[in-house]
Amino acid sequence: MKAALRTSALLLSAAGAAAALHAEITTDALGELPGGATTVHVDGRNAFSLPAANLSEAERSRFVIGNSFFRRNWVEAPASTRARDGLGPHFIARSCGGCHVQDGRGAPPDFRRGLHEPPVALLMRLSVPGTVEHGEPKPEPVYGGQLNNAAVQGVRPEGQVVIRHEPVHGRFADGTPYRLEKPVYAISALGYGPMAPDTMVSPRIAPQLIGVGLLEAIPAAEIERNAREQQAAGGAIRGMPNRVWDAFAEREMIGRFGWKANVASIAHQTAGAFLGDMGITSSRFPHEACTQAQADCRSAPRGAKGQAPEIDDATFDHVVFYQATLAPPARRQPRDAQVIKGQRLFTQAQCAACHRPSYVTAEGPFPRLTSSALVGQTIWPYTDLLLHDMGDDLADHRPDFLANGRQWKTPPLWGIGRIKEVNGHDRLLHDGRARGVLEAVLWHGGEAQAAKDRVLRMSRDERDALARFVESL
């Protein structure tokens, strides 16, 4: 793991000898440029939507093409255009940007406002006990691997998500009370009859997309090294990589994407989302996700006149390239006294044990789908990309490849303070239950219980400084 670097005299922080193993003195010791030379300097609603700063002009043109197909809606077949038809038969969103608005993070629907707001950015994974061909979860036999709450004409939606909240009360050591809200999920209006009685359901919110190409370019050896050193340290923190099947590499790889690191590459993630979330087939996933019980789904019209995958390879490649080259924005106020104090507290609380600050990138698995401009960059994502047991309160009780029902991947922290200006909310964690950084910490348990306990003992000023540091990233 890497400890954060102190701002005064560029000294290694006092996180201990194990943390010092990865510490590096660089020309960007504060991580002011989270994406290295790819970093962009931007504020406001478009902070997550700019291309890497060091792309060539030809690559910027490719970025623009991918952006167009990422943001614009797909339409039902048959349609006058073959370039964007084929939506559904079942779907959640009409475009990639429908879930990742402004390339940012989704939020759960707020049913407390008295509105029935379909969860566009909140995906409900479904499975039953067991695995299939490559070790992935076994889909629910009637509804498949996820619940789709929308459908084209003549096809029934699969169901609707209902969310209620239970209060969770607690106090900090200084007596300050806090109140969390635990979401409780149910599925109603099932379109094809009951689900299997042993169905496991897991909510997943759409994350922001900045820097995903840089995460893909972190050497696998560094992720494995994180796991070895956490094991050797002998403490409660013992992360492990997920190992998953990648349809593009056609082999097992270390998982990096998804809340359980259940996807290894941007290409696989994108093709899976096109099919699962929009019903758009591709050359790697050419068959609609209709189960045997869904006759109306299986008989619905197909896009591209049913003669080819609904998104062609060239267009698909542009969409992958677009995501891979989305740039992290520069840090804000890294030299502020409160931010520096928060960085010290972040290290002291052992947050950096899982949220490893920095890496140097290598070449990604599919060079034609990304840019060489991402190679050799010192980046500051604050993640170890490992699975960790996060305790009962966050458990979904649903395995995913090697991940068990209590494990979640350490999410990167870069850009976290800009979510509110990009997306108008500050909802965090895998299902958006946390309202801000401090609530996210208070939901930690399992391997992170000791870190949470340290935060519970902090004064109000220290808690504010800790949150301010994380939001500066």
Long-range contacts (C-beta under 8 A, 24 or more apart in sequence): 1-226, 1-229, 1-230, 1-352, 1-353, 1-354, 1-356, 1-384, 2-352, 2-356, 2-357, 2-358, 3-347, 3-352, 3-357, 4-343, 4-344, 4-346, 4-347, 4-352, 4-357, 5-29, 5-30, 5-31, 5-357, 6-343, 6-344, 7-334, 7-335, 7-340, 7-343, 13-343, 13-344, 13-347, 14-347, 14-348, 15-347, 15-348, 15-350, 15-352, 18-229, 18-232, 18-233, 19-347, 19-352, 19-353, 21-229, 22-356, 22-358, 24-358, 24-378, 26-358, 26-378, 28-378, 28-380, 30-331, 30-334, 30-335, 31-331, 31-334, 31-357, 31-358, 31-380, 31-473, 32-330, 32-331, 32-334, 33-330, 33-331, 33-380, 34-211, 34-328, 34-329, 34-330, 34-331, 34-379, 34-380, 34-381, 34-414, 34-415, 34-473, 35-210, 35-211, 35-214, 35-327, 35-328, 35-377, 35-379, 35-414, 36-214, 36-361, 36-377, 36-378, 36-379, 37-373, 37-377, 38-211, 38-214, 38-325, 38-327, 38-328, 38-373, 38-374, 38-377, 39-327, 39-328, 39-329, 39-330, 40-327, 40-328, 40-329, 40-330, 41-329, 41-330, 42-329, 42-330, 43-329, 43-418, 43-421, 44-421, 44-422, 45-102, 45-421, 45-422, 46-102, 46-422, 47-329, 47-415, 47-418, 47-421, 47-422, 48-102, 48-103, 48-104, 48-208, 48-209, 48-210, 48-326, 48-329, 48-415, 48-418, 48-422, 49-102, 49-103, 49-326, 50-326, 50-327, 50-329, 51-325, 51-326, 51-327, 52-213, 52-325, 52-326, 52-327, 52-371, 52-373, 52-374, 53-327, 54-373, 55-325, 55-371, 55-373, 56-371, 56-373, 59-321, 59-325, 59-371, 59-373, 62-318, 62-321, 62-322, 63-321, 63-322, 63-325, 65-318, 65-322, 66-318, 66-319, 66-320, 66-321, 66-322, 66-323, 67-322, 69-96, 69-311, 69-315, 69-318, 69-319, 69-322, 70-95, 70-96, 70-97, 70-319, 70-322, 70-323, 71-95, 71-96, 71-97, 72-97, 73-98, 74-278, 74-280, 74-303, 74-310, 76-152, 76-153, 76-301, 77-301, 77-302, 77-303, 77-304, 77-305, 77-306, 77-310, 78-301, 78-305, 79-303, 82-303, 82-304, 82-305, 83-315, 85-303, 85-304, 85-310, 86-279, 86-280, 86-281, 86-302, 86-303, 86-304, 86-310, 86-311, 87-152, 87-278, 87-279, 87-280, 87-303, 88-150, 88-151, 88-152, 88-155, 88-278, 88-279, 88-300, 89-151, 89-152, 89-155, 89-279, 89-288, 89-290, 89-294, 89-296, 89-297, 89-300, 90-148, 90-150, 90-151, 90-155, 90-157, 90-158, 90-279, 90-289, 90-290, 90-294, 90-297, 91-148, 91-150, 91-151, 91-152, 91-277, 91-278, 91-279, 92-119, 92-120, 92-123, 92-146, 92-148, 92-149, 92-150, 92-277, 92-278, 93-120, 93-121, 93-277, 93-278, 94-278, 95-278, 96-270, 96-273, 96-274, 96-278, 96-319, 99-123, 99-206, 99-273, 99-277, 100-206, 100-207, 100-208, 100-209, 101-423, 102-422, 102-423, 103-208, 103-209, 103-210, 103-326, 103-422, 104-208, 104-209, 104-419, 104-422, 104-423, 105-205, 105-206, 105-207, 105-208, 105-419, 105-422, 105-423, 105-425, 105-427, 105-432, 106-205, 106-206, 106-207, 106-423, 106-432, 107-205, 107-423, 107-425, 107-427, 107-432, 108-163, 108-183, 108-203, 108-205, 108-427, 108-431, 108-432, 108-433, 109-161, 109-163, 111-162, 111-163, 111-164, 112-165, 116-160, 118-149, 118-150, 118-160, 118-161, 119-149, 119-161, 119-163, 121-205, 121-206, 122-161, 122-203, 122-204, 122-205, 122-206, 122-431, 122-432, 123-147, 123-203, 123-204, 123-205, 123-206, 123-276, 123-277, 124-161, 124-185, 124-187, 124-201, 124-202, 124-203, 124-204, 125-201, 125-202, 125-203, 125-204, 125-398, 125-400, 126-195, 126-199, 126-200, 126-201, 127-199, 127-200, 127-398, 128-196, 128-198, 128-199, 128-200, 129-198, 129-200, 134-244, 134-245, 134-252, 135-244, 135-245, 135-401, 135-402, 136-244, 136-245, 136-262, 136-400, 136-401, 137-200, 137-398, 137-399, 137-400, 137-401, 139-291, 140-195, 140-196, 140-199, 141-196, 141-291, 141-293, 142-192, 142-193, 142-194, 142-195, 142-196, 142-291, 142-293, 142-294, 143-190, 143-192, 143-195, 143-291, 144-289, 144-291, 145-276, 145-289, 146-276, 146-277, 147-187, 147-201, 148-276, 148-277, 148-279, 151-191, 151-297, 152-300, 154-296, 154-300, 155-294, 155-296, 155-297, 155-300, 156-191, 156-192, 156-294, 156-296, 157-189, 157-191, 158-190, 158-191, 158-192, 159-187, 159-188, 159-189, 159-190, 159-191, 160-187, 160-188, 160-189, 161-185, 161-186, 161-187, 162-186, 162-187, 162-188, 168-393, 170-442, 172-456, 172-457, 172-458, 172-460, 172-463, 173-456, 173-457, 173-458, 174-459, 174-460, 176-460, 178-438, 178-439, 178-442, 180-433, 180-434, 180-439, 180-442, 180-443, 181-433, 181-435, 182-393, 182-433, 183-431, 183-433, 192-291, 192-293, 192-294, 193-293, 200-396, 200-397, 200-398, 200-405, 201-396, 201-398, 202-396, 202-398, 202-400, 203-396, 203-430, 203-431, 204-258, 204-259, 204-430, 204-431, 205-259, 205-427, 205-429, 205-430, 205-431, 205-432, 207-259, 207-411, 208-415, 208-419, 208-422, 208-423, 209-323, 209-326, 210-326, 210-327, 210-328, 210-329, 210-414, 210-415, 211-326, 211-327, 211-328, 211-379, 211-381, 211-412, 211-414, 211-415, 212-257, 212-266, 212-323, 212-324, 212-326, 213-266, 213-323, 213-324, 213-325, 213-326, 213-364, 213-370, 213-371, 213-374, 214-328, 214-361, 214-374, 214-377, 214-379, 214-381, 215-256, 215-257, 215-381, 215-383, 215-385, 215-412, 216-256, 216-265, 216-266, 216-324, 216-364, 216-365, 216-370, 217-361, 217-362, 217-363, 217-364, 217-370, 217-374, 217-375, 217-377, 218-256, 218-359, 218-361, 218-362, 218-379, 218-385, 219-359, 219-361, 219-362, 220-253, 220-254, 222-359, 223-254, 223-256, 223-384, 223-385, 223-386, 224-254, 226-356, 226-384, 226-385, 226-386, 227-384, 227-386, 230-353, 230-384, 230-386, 233-353, 235-353, 235-450, 236-447, 236-449, 236-450, 237-350, 237-353, 237-354, 237-388, 237-447, 237-448, 238-388, 238-447, 239-354, 239-384, 239-386, 239-387, 239-388, 239-410, 239-447, 240-386, 240-387, 240-402, 240-407, 241-385, 241-386, 241-387, 241-402, 242-387, 242-400, 242-401, 242-402, 242-403, 242-409, 243-401, 243-402, 244-401, 244-402, 245-401, 246-365, 247-271, 247-284, 247-285, 248-284, 248-365, 248-366, 249-365, 249-366, 253-365, 254-385, 255-401, 255-409, 256-385, 258-400, 258-409, 259-408, 259-409, 259-411, 259-430, 260-387, 260-400, 260-401, 260-403, 260-407, 260-408, 260-409, 261-385, 261-386, 261-387, 261-403, 261-409, 262-400, 262-401, 262-403, 264-365, 265-365, 265-366, 266-320, 266-323, 266-324, 266-369, 266-370, 267-320, 267-366, 267-369, 270-316, 270-319, 270-320, 270-323, 271-316, 274-311, 274-316, 280-310, 280-311, 281-309, 281-310, 281-311, 282-309, 282-310, 282-311, 282-313, 282-316, 283-309, 283-313, 283-316, 317-368, 317-369, 320-369, 320-370, 321-369, 321-370, 321-371, 324-364, 324-369, 324-370, 324-371, 324-374, 325-370, 325-371, 325-373, 325-374, 328-379, 328-381, 328-414, 328-415, 329-415, 329-418, 331-380, 331-472, 331-473, 332-417, 332-472, 333-472, 334-472, 336-468, 336-472, 338-464, 338-465, 338-468, 338-469, 339-465, 339-468, 339-469, 339-472, 340-469, 341-462, 341-465, 341-469, 342-465, 342-466, 342-467, 342-468, 342-469, 342-470, 342-472, 343-469, 345-458, 345-462, 345-465, 345-466, 345-469, 346-466, 346-469, 346-470, 348-454, 349-451, 349-454, 349-455, 349-466, 350-450, 350-451, 350-454, 351-451, 352-382, 353-451, 354-383, 354-384, 354-386, 354-388, 354-410, 354-447, 354-448, 355-382, 355-383, 355-384, 355-410, 355-413, 356-382, 356-383, 356-384, 357-381, 357-382, 380-414, 380-473, 381-412, 381-413, 381-414, 382-412, 382-413, 382-414, 382-473, 383-409, 383-410, 383-411, 383-412, 383-413, 384-410, 385-409, 385-410, 386-410, 388-446, 388-447, 388-448, 389-446, 389-447, 390-443, 390-444, 390-445, 390-446, 390-447, 390-448, 391-444, 391-445, 391-446, 391-448, 391-449, 392-445, 392-446, 393-443, 393-445, 394-429, 394-430, 394-443, 394-444, 394-445, 394-446, 396-430, 406-446, 413-470, 413-473, 414-473, 415-473, 416-470, 416-471, 416-473, 417-470, 417-471, 417-472, 417-473, 436-467, 437-466, 437-467, 437-470, 437-471, 438-463, 438-466, 438-467, 441-466
